[in-house]
Amino acid sequence: MSFIVPDQLDPVIHERVRLGIVSALAAAAELSFTELREMLKVTDGNLSVHSRLLEEAGYVSIAKAFVERRPRTTLALTQKGRMAFQGYISALESLVKPQRK
Protein backbone atom coordinates (compact mmCIF):
# COMPACT_ATOMS: atom_id res chain seq x y z
CA MET A 1 0.00 0.00 0.00
CA SER A 2 1.28 3.46 -0.90
CA PHE A 3 0.93 5.86 1.98
CA ILE A 4 1.66 9.58 1.95
CA VAL A 5 2.93 11.23 5.09
CA PRO A 6 1.81 14.77 5.96
CA ASP A 7 5.24 16.29 5.28
CA GLN A 8 4.84 15.23 1.64
CA LEU A 9 1.92 17.63 1.25
CA ASP A 10 2.73 20.78 -0.74
CA PRO A 11 3.92 23.24 1.95
CA VAL A 12 2.97 26.23 -0.20
CA ILE A 13 -0.68 25.19 -0.24
CA HIS A 14 -0.85 23.44 3.14
CA GLU A 15 -0.97 26.61 5.29
CA ARG A 16 -4.57 27.50 6.30
CA VAL A 17 -4.89 30.91 4.58
CA ARG A 18 -3.15 29.79 1.38
CA LEU A 19 -5.32 26.66 1.26
CA GLY A 20 -8.37 28.91 1.59
CA ILE A 21 -7.17 31.16 -1.24
CA VAL A 22 -6.45 28.26 -3.58
CA SER A 23 -9.72 26.48 -2.69
CA ALA A 24 -11.77 29.61 -3.32
CA LEU A 25 -10.01 30.33 -6.61
CA ALA A 26 -10.45 26.72 -7.75
CA ALA A 27 -14.21 27.29 -7.58
CA ALA A 28 -14.20 30.68 -9.34
CA ALA A 29 -12.54 32.08 -12.45
CA GLU A 30 -11.22 34.98 -10.39
CA LEU A 31 -11.94 36.81 -7.16
CA SER A 32 -11.17 40.30 -5.95
CA PHE A 33 -8.84 40.89 -3.04
CA THR A 34 -11.80 42.23 -1.06
CA GLU A 35 -13.95 39.17 -1.79
CA LEU A 36 -11.16 36.85 -0.65
CA ARG A 37 -10.43 38.92 2.46
CA GLU A 38 -14.08 38.83 3.53
CA MET A 39 -14.50 35.15 2.63
CA LEU A 40 -11.42 34.08 4.59
CA LYS A 41 -11.86 36.62 7.41
CA VAL A 42 -8.23 37.75 7.35
CA THR A 43 -6.53 41.14 7.42
CA ASP A 44 -5.32 42.96 4.32
CA GLY A 45 -1.71 42.38 5.35
CA ASN A 46 -2.22 38.68 6.01
CA LEU A 47 -3.96 38.12 2.67
CA SER A 48 -1.33 40.19 0.87
CA VAL A 49 1.58 38.15 2.26
CA HIS A 50 -0.03 34.79 1.49
CA SER A 51 -1.15 35.91 -1.98
CA ARG A 52 2.38 37.04 -2.78
CA LEU A 53 3.80 33.65 -1.71
CA LEU A 54 1.33 31.87 -3.98
CA GLU A 55 2.20 34.25 -6.82
CA GLU A 56 5.94 33.63 -6.32
CA ALA A 57 5.27 29.88 -6.51
CA GLY A 58 3.42 30.43 -9.80
CA TYR A 59 0.13 29.18 -8.36
CA VAL A 60 -1.78 32.47 -8.52
CA SER A 61 -1.78 35.44 -10.87
CA ILE A 62 -2.47 38.88 -9.44
CA ALA A 63 -3.78 41.71 -11.61
CA LYS A 64 -4.12 45.31 -10.50
CA ALA A 65 -6.39 47.76 -12.31
CA PHE A 66 -8.55 50.81 -11.73
CA VAL A 67 -12.33 50.41 -11.88
CA GLU A 68 -14.25 53.67 -11.70
CA ARG A 69 -11.10 55.40 -10.43
CA ARG A 70 -10.69 52.91 -7.60
CA PRO A 71 -7.90 50.36 -7.40
CA ARG A 72 -8.98 46.74 -7.79
CA THR A 73 -6.76 43.72 -7.22
CA THR A 74 -7.94 40.47 -8.76
CA LEU A 75 -6.53 37.01 -8.16
CA ALA A 76 -6.86 33.92 -10.35
CA LEU A 77 -5.53 30.39 -10.10
CA THR A 78 -2.92 29.57 -12.75
CA GLN A 79 -2.74 26.24 -14.56
CA LYS A 80 0.25 25.35 -12.38
CA GLY A 81 -1.78 26.28 -9.29
CA ARG A 82 -4.75 24.21 -10.43
CA MET A 83 -2.50 21.19 -10.98
CA ALA A 84 -0.81 21.70 -7.59
CA PHE A 85 -4.20 21.93 -5.88
CA GLN A 86 -5.41 18.74 -7.58
CA GLY A 87 -2.21 17.02 -6.46
CA TYR A 88 -2.75 18.31 -2.94
CA ILE A 89 -6.32 16.97 -2.86
CA SER A 90 -5.11 13.60 -4.18
CA ALA A 91 -2.45 13.47 -1.46
CA LEU A 92 -5.07 14.23 1.21
CA GLU A 93 -7.35 11.54 -0.18
CA SER A 94 -4.54 9.00 0.01
CA LEU A 95 -4.05 9.96 3.66
CA VAL A 96 -7.67 9.47 4.66
CA LYS A 97 -8.56 6.59 2.35
CA PRO A 98 -6.87 3.89 4.48
CA GLN A 99 -8.74 5.24 7.53
CA ARG A 100 -12.13 4.77 5.87
CA LYS A 101 -11.74 1.01 5.44
PyMOL commands that set and color helices and strands:
alter all, ss='L'
color gray80, all
select helices_A, chain A and resi 6-8+11-14+16-26+33-40+44-56+79-100
alter helices_A, ss='H'
color red, helices_A
select strands_A, chain A and resi 31-32+60-67+70-77
alter strands_A, ss='S'
color yellow, strands_A
deselect
rebuild
show_as cartoon
